[in-house]
Amino acid sequence: MGRHRASLGSGCGEVPARRNRRAIAAGEPARTCGRARLPSSRGCGRRGPRGIRGLARNEGHDAVDAWLEERELLDHDAASLRAWGEEFYRETAAMLSSAASELGHDNWHAAIEELRQDHPPEDALVDTYRAEMERSRAAVATAGLATIPYGEDLVVEAMPEFQRPTYPYAAYVAAGPFESSRRGRFWVTLPEADDDENTRRERLEGHPRPGIAVIACHEGYPGHHLQLTVAADQPSLARKAIRSNLMVEGWGLYVEELMTELGYLDSPQTRLLRLKDLLWRAARVAVDVGLATGEMGFDDAVRFMVERPRLEPPNAIAEVRRYTLTPLQPSSYALGRAAILALRDKARAAGWGMRLFHDRVLGAGSLPPKLLEQDLGL
């Protein structure tokens, strides 16, 4: 979903992001030197056999800096992004500790372990997610949070075998932007037939009951399914095709905050699990930048995800495997959430209502937040 792998290599002439931003804002085509690529030891235009892990560290930093500036129109470079992620992690960890205290625990690790023991059985897991998707859709419609397009549909089913190695929990797959169908698919990862008992237990513990509602909001309504379905209705071919990770993944994380504010995700147990997942997204920033710049190896990244946000070992391995395939996509969740919350503050100051803001944001397509801000006139 919104996966990209690109940056500028040494020897490829760069066009400053500011020039492109002015051109886009004026309705002119942005000037480029061709498709952006990862640098390699064999020169511009070809990737080395080891991919991003084979880059020299300075090249890795340059690649990250160029991607952030040229692709997502951000002011961050690799160093500032990592520092921002670490600060976000500290803030989230403090909120998580406070939420654990409300449940009578001295630390959040013990509180999470207790909640993980309460999960649906394997044969009821898909049906449980399906019921939560239906419940969250009804809540969005009742509260009038946003317009739900006519004819949309969301199918909930088990994760296909070919996606299991990189999606340890669940995933949403939208209809293509040029398809006539408005049917999305939400896949739930079940234990595999050859899993030993310990691995099977760890996989199921990744789906605690109080957290399933959070995932339904993030992936379904008013999350990815709603956002990408509305974006696909764009009459502009360019807007149909643009899919900024910051907007897509940021929206999914933003609606978790939104539904908590509205009281939908406000039970103490659900709040704790939502904050734990937010900590996971904050941890992604440090791991993402570390892998992309070559400062962190695969095993280091897995260890970080197990020891800090406390992912289950088999799920941490699958997560980091995906991070190596989609550099800088993992950071987009936290970055996009922050950008959309900032836009909402501006919209409120301008007197916009909640539904107007959401319909305008969704109706603009999956633009990078910097362009979205200009498009909304905020």
Number of C-alpha atoms within 10 A of each C-alpha: 13 15 13 15 14 18 22 25 24 17 10 17 11 16 13 13 20 12 11 18 18 13 14 14 13 9 9 11 12 14 14 14 10 11 10 21 19 25 28 21 14 10 14 16 18 13 18 16 11 9 14 24 19 18 21 16 16 11 21 26 21 20 26 26 23 25 25 19 17 22 17 22 18 18 12 18 18 22 15 12 21 22 14 17 23 17 13 19 22 14 13 20 21 14 16 23 19 17 23 23 15 12 13 11 15 13 14 23 16 12 20 18 13 11 19 20 16 14 19 18 12 14 9 11 20 20 15 17 23 18 13 19 26 14 15 22 18 13 17 18 14 10 10 12 19 22 17 18 12 7 8 14 15 21 14 20 17 16 21 11 10 8 13 19 15 19 18 23 19 19 18 21 18 21 18 16 21 12 10 10 15 22 17 22 20 23 23 23 24 22 18 12 7 8 11 10 10 8 17 17 15 18 22 21 19 19 25 21 21 21 22 22 22 26 24 25 29 27 27 26 27 29 25 26 29 27 27 24 25 24 25 26 20 19 9 12 12 10 18 21 17 16 21 22 27 28 30 26 26 26 30 27 30 22 22 26 20 16 20 16 11 10 9 17 21 14 11 14 20 22 21 27 25 25 20 25 21 23 24 21 23 28 25 30 27 23 28 24 26 22 23 27 27 20 15 17 16 18 10 14 24 22 16 19 22 17 12 14 21 18 21 18 17 16 22 21 22 17 22 25 17 17 23 20 15 17 22 25 23 27 26 24 25 27 25 25 24 18 19 23 17 13 20 19 12 15 19 12 10 10 9 14 12 14 14 14 19 17 16 14 26 23 19 19 27 29 24 21 26 17 17 20 18 10 14 13 9 13
